[in-house]
Amino acid sequence: MSAIRSFGDWVLRAETTGTTLAAVIVEQESRHAQRPAEAIRSDMARNWQVMREAIAAGLASGEKSPSGLVGGDARRYYARIGVGRALAGEAAAKAIAYALAVSEVNACMGRIVAFPTAGSCGIMPGAVAAAAETRGYSDAAIVEGLLTAAGAGLIIAENASISGAEAGCQAECGAGGAMAAAALVQMEGGTPRQVGMAVALALKNALGLVCDPVAGLVEVPCVRRNAFYAVQALVAADMALAGVESVIPVDEVIDTMRQVGAAMPVSLRETSQGGLARTPTGLAIQRRLFAEKE
């Protein structure tokens, strides 16, 4: 059986065999890695546990990152939810808090799952945990969702990129949001076609997103950006499940992301030579941090 190369192939395989997208990906990974399917599912279950632990750690801690640029915002925002003041609905508000929490744990050198990257590590756990709590998904359903997301990430990585240095933050937070949307649709019992639509809707809303880390750190604007794209994943999944479809097919959206990334100047691809990194404040932060290290 040939390897999955595109979303179209993946959806067709699932539809013709009467299985889920997650099952197709597990079968492919099992053959490729020569590992039992249950071992692959067990690994993903452990990843989910690490994500949950990172959420808890981030919410409990007010620790600042070594740079002092981020830390404590997750706990601060979560307190706002607790007193009923969040303008966002319950799922979106929790997704924001949880995405911030995991991203802050990453900035503080804690343990996270890079799903798909460290810079976008808060999106998946933020969106999935928030949805799981408000919708009551089982751990087994969550694992199937995460496996579906991993398949989406594989296709994006092979046909475009998940590297900010190669294609800007559309390849990190954009891909992370698209993968989270895929997980949510799977967890909600959506069809393979709806999974593809969710990925297309989420990813095309991130086209052109630059990677401009202040002082070269995965902190500003990265941490807060994770929160926004966790919410975007919820929006994309809801739209796809409602029957809203992307006019541009998902594989064409992914190909467009690759083209847009190639067209981006180097200054906007994780080099800190453009964007927010070159604002007066961004430059002042860079000078301060580097002076402290001398």
C-alpha positions as CSV (number, residue, x, y, z in Angstrom):
1,M,0.0,0.0,0.0
2,S,1.5,3.4,-1.0
3,A,2.2,6.1,1.5
4,I,-0.2,9.0,2.0
5,R,1.0,12.0,0.0
6,S,-1.9,14.4,0.0
7,F,-5.1,15.1,1.9
8,G,-7.1,14.0,-1.1
9,D,-5.4,10.6,-1.0
10,W,-5.9,10.3,2.8
11,V,-9.6,11.1,2.6
12,L,-10.1,8.7,-0.3
13,R,-8.3,5.9,1.5
14,A,-10.5,6.4,4.6
15,E,-13.7,6.6,2.6
16,T,-13.0,3.6,0.5
17,T,-11.9,1.4,3.4
18,G,-14.7,2.7,5.7
19,T,-12.2,3.7,8.4
20,T,-11.3,6.9,10.1
21,L,-8.4,9.1,9.1
22,A,-6.7,8.3,12.4
23,A,-6.9,4.5,11.5
24,V,-5.3,5.1,8.1
25,I,-2.4,7.1,9.7
26,V,-1.8,4.5,12.4
27,E,-1.7,1.8,9.8
28,Q,0.8,3.7,7.7
29,E,3.0,4.5,10.7
30,S,2.8,0.9,11.9
31,R,4.2,-0.3,8.6
32,H,6.8,2.4,8.3
33,A,8.1,2.2,11.9
34,Q,7.5,-1.6,12.2
35,R,5.6,-1.1,15.5
36,P,2.2,-2.4,16.6
37,A,-0.7,0.0,16.2
38,E,-1.4,-0.1,19.9
39,A,2.1,1.0,20.7
40,I,1.6,4.1,18.5
41,R,-1.7,4.9,20.2
42,S,0.0,4.4,23.6
43,D,2.7,6.9,22.6
44,M,0.1,9.4,21.7
45,A,-1.7,8.9,25.0
46,R,1.5,9.7,26.8
47,N,1.9,12.8,24.7
48,W,-1.6,13.8,25.8
49,Q,-0.6,13.3,29.5
50,V,2.4,15.6,29.0
51,M,0.2,18.2,27.4
52,R,-2.2,18.1,30.4
53,E,0.7,18.3,32.8
54,A,2.0,21.4,31.0
55,I,-1.4,23.1,31.2
56,A,-1.5,22.5,34.9
57,A,2.0,23.7,35.5
58,G,1.5,26.8,33.5
59,L,-1.7,27.7,35.3
60,A,-0.2,27.1,38.7
61,S,3.0,29.1,38.1
62,G,3.6,32.8,38.0
63,E,7.2,32.1,37.0
64,K,8.8,34.5,34.5
65,S,10.9,33.2,31.6
66,P,14.7,33.8,31.9
67,S,14.3,36.9,29.7
68,G,11.5,38.3,31.9
69,L,9.4,38.8,28.8
70,V,6.6,36.3,29.5
71,G,5.2,34.4,32.4
72,G,2.1,34.6,34.6
73,D,-0.4,35.6,31.9
74,A,-2.0,32.2,31.8
75,R,-2.8,32.3,35.5
76,R,-3.9,35.9,35.2
77,Y,-6.3,35.2,32.4
78,Y,-7.6,32.0,34.0
79,A,-8.5,34.0,37.1
80,R,-10.7,36.2,34.9
81,I,-12.5,33.2,33.6
82,G,-13.1,32.1,37.2
83,V,-15.0,35.3,38.1
84,G,-17.1,35.1,35.0
85,R,-15.6,38.1,33.3
86,A,-14.2,36.5,30.1
87,L,-15.9,37.9,27.0
88,A,-15.1,34.7,25.1
89,G,-17.3,31.7,25.6
90,E,-16.3,28.9,27.9
91,A,-14.4,26.8,25.3
92,A,-12.6,29.7,23.7
93,A,-11.7,31.3,27.1
94,K,-10.2,28.0,28.3
95,A,-8.4,27.5,25.0
96,I,-6.8,30.9,25.5
97,A,-5.7,30.2,29.1
98,Y,-4.4,26.7,28.3
99,A,-2.5,27.7,25.2
100,L,-0.9,30.5,27.2
101,A,0.0,28.1,30.0
102,V,1.8,25.6,27.8
103,S,3.6,28.3,25.8
104,E,4.8,29.8,29.1
105,V,6.0,26.5,30.3
106,N,8.0,26.2,27.1
107,A,9.5,29.7,27.6
108,C,10.5,28.7,31.1
109,M,12.3,25.6,29.9
110,G,9.6,23.2,31.1
111,R,8.4,20.0,29.5
112,I,6.1,20.3,26.5
113,V,5.1,18.4,23.4
114,A,6.2,20.2,20.2
115,F,3.1,19.6,18.2
116,P,4.1,20.5,15.6
117,T,6.9,22.8,17.0
118,A,7.9,24.3,20.3
119,G,6.9,27.7,19.1
120,S,3.4,26.5,18.5
121,C,3.2,24.0,21.4
122,G,0.3,25.7,23.1
123,I,-2.3,25.5,20.3
124,M,-3.0,21.8,20.3
125,P,-3.3,21.3,24.0
126,G,-5.2,24.6,24.4
127,A,-7.9,23.8,21.9
128,V,-8.2,20.1,22.6
129,A,-8.3,20.3,26.4
130,A,-10.8,23.2,26.3
131,A,-13.0,21.2,23.9
132,A,-12.6,18.0,25.9
133,E,-13.7,19.7,29.1
134,T,-16.7,21.4,27.6
135,R,-17.8,18.5,25.3
136,G,-16.9,15.6,27.5
137,Y,-14.7,13.7,25.1
138,S,-13.1,10.5,26.4
139,D,-9.3,10.0,26.4
140,A,-9.7,7.4,23.7
141,A,-11.5,10.0,21.5
142,I,-8.8,12.6,22.2
143,V,-6.1,10.1,21.2
144,E,-7.9,9.5,17.9
145,G,-8.1,13.3,17.4
146,L,-4.4,13.8,18.1
147,L,-3.5,11.0,15.6
148,T,-5.6,12.7,13.0
149,A,-3.8,16.0,13.8
150,A,-0.5,14.2,13.4
151,G,-1.5,13.0,10.0
152,A,-2.5,16.5,9.0
153,G,0.9,17.7,10.2
154,L,2.7,15.1,8.2
155,I,1.0,16.2,5.0
156,I,1.7,19.9,5.7
157,A,5.3,19.1,6.5
158,E,5.9,17.1,3.4
159,N,4.1,19.4,1.0
160,A,4.9,22.7,2.5
161,S,6.7,23.2,5.9
162,I,6.3,23.4,9.6
163,S,9.5,25.5,10.0
164,G,9.3,29.2,10.8
165,A,12.8,29.6,9.4
166,E,11.6,28.2,6.1
167,A,8.1,29.6,5.7
168,G,7.3,32.0,8.5
169,C,4.9,31.5,11.4
170,Q,2.2,30.4,9.0
171,A,4.2,27.1,9.1
172,E,4.2,27.0,12.9
173,C,1.2,28.6,14.5
174,G,-0.7,28.3,11.2
175,A,0.0,24.6,10.9
176,G,-0.6,24.1,14.6
177,G,-4.1,25.8,14.3
178,A,-4.9,23.7,11.3
179,M,-3.8,20.5,13.0
180,A,-5.8,21.3,16.1
181,A,-8.9,22.0,13.9
182,A,-8.4,18.5,12.4
183,A,-8.3,16.9,15.9
184,L,-11.4,18.7,17.0
185,V,-13.4,17.6,14.0
186,Q,-12.3,14.0,14.5
187,M,-13.2,14.1,18.2
188,E,-16.6,15.5,17.4
189,G,-17.3,12.6,15.0
190,G,-16.9,14.6,11.8
191,T,-16.3,13.0,8.4
192,P,-12.9,12.7,6.7
193,R,-14.0,15.4,4.3
194,Q,-14.9,17.7,7.1
195,V,-11.5,17.2,8.7
196,G,-9.9,18.4,5.4
197,M,-12.2,21.4,5.3
198,A,-11.3,22.4,8.8
199,V,-7.6,22.3,7.9
200,A,-8.2,24.3,4.8
201,L,-10.2,27.0,6.6
202,A,-7.7,27.3,9.4
203,L,-4.6,27.3,7.3
204,K,-5.7,29.8,4.7
205,N,-6.5,32.2,7.6
206,A,-2.8,32.1,8.5
207,L,-1.3,32.6,5.0
208,G,1.5,35.2,5.2
209,L,1.9,35.1,8.9
210,V,5.5,36.2,9.6
211,C,7.9,34.8,12.1
212,D,9.4,37.8,13.9
213,P,10.6,36.8,17.4
214,V,11.8,39.7,19.5
215,A,15.5,39.2,20.5
216,G,15.4,35.8,18.7
217,L,13.4,34.2,21.6
218,V,10.3,32.1,21.2
219,E,8.4,34.4,23.5
220,V,7.2,37.7,21.9
221,P,4.9,37.5,19.9
222,C,4.9,33.7,20.0
223,V,3.3,33.0,23.3
224,R,0.2,35.2,22.8
225,R,0.0,34.1,19.2
226,N,-0.6,30.6,20.4
227,A,-3.7,31.7,22.3
228,F,-5.2,33.3,19.2
229,Y,-4.6,30.3,17.0
230,A,-6.1,27.9,19.6
231,V,-9.3,29.8,19.3
232,Q,-9.0,29.9,15.5
233,A,-8.9,26.1,15.6
234,L,-12.2,26.0,17.4
235,V,-13.7,28.4,14.8
236,A,-12.5,26.3,11.9
237,A,-13.7,23.1,13.3
238,D,-17.2,24.5,14.1
239,M,-17.5,25.9,10.6
240,A,-16.5,22.6,9.0
241,L,-18.8,20.6,11.2
242,A,-21.7,23.0,10.2
243,G,-21.1,22.2,6.5
244,V,-19.1,25.4,5.7
245,E,-16.6,24.5,3.1
246,S,-13.4,26.0,1.8
247,V,-13.7,27.1,-1.8
248,I,-10.0,26.3,-2.3
249,P,-9.3,22.6,-1.7
250,V,-7.1,21.7,1.3
251,D,-4.2,20.4,-0.8
252,E,-4.2,23.7,-2.9
253,V,-4.2,25.7,0.4
254,I,-1.1,23.7,1.6
255,D,0.6,24.2,-1.7
256,T,-0.1,28.0,-1.5
257,M,1.3,28.1,2.0
258,R,4.6,26.7,0.6
259,Q,4.6,29.3,-2.2
260,V,3.9,32.1,0.1
261,G,6.7,31.0,2.5
262,A,9.2,30.8,-0.4
263,A,8.2,34.4,-1.4
264,M,8.7,35.8,2.1
265,P,11.9,37.8,2.6
266,V,14.5,36.3,5.0
267,S,13.9,39.1,7.4
268,L,10.4,37.7,8.2
269,R,11.5,34.0,8.6
270,E,12.7,33.7,12.2
271,T,15.8,35.8,11.7
272,S,14.6,38.6,14.0
273,Q,15.6,41.0,11.2
274,G,12.1,42.3,10.5
275,G,8.6,42.7,11.9
276,L,8.1,43.3,15.6
277,A,11.7,42.3,16.3
278,R,12.8,45.5,14.6
279,T,10.5,47.9,16.3
280,P,12.1,50.5,18.7
281,T,10.9,48.5,21.7
282,G,11.9,45.2,20.2
283,L,15.4,46.5,19.5
284,A,15.7,47.9,23.0
285,I,14.8,44.5,24.5
286,Q,17.4,42.9,22.4
287,R,20.1,45.3,23.5
288,R,19.1,44.9,27.1
289,L,19.1,41.1,27.0
290,F,22.4,40.9,25.1
291,A,24.1,43.5,27.4
292,E,23.1,41.5,30.4
293,K,24.8,38.4,29.0
294,E,28.1,40.2,28.3
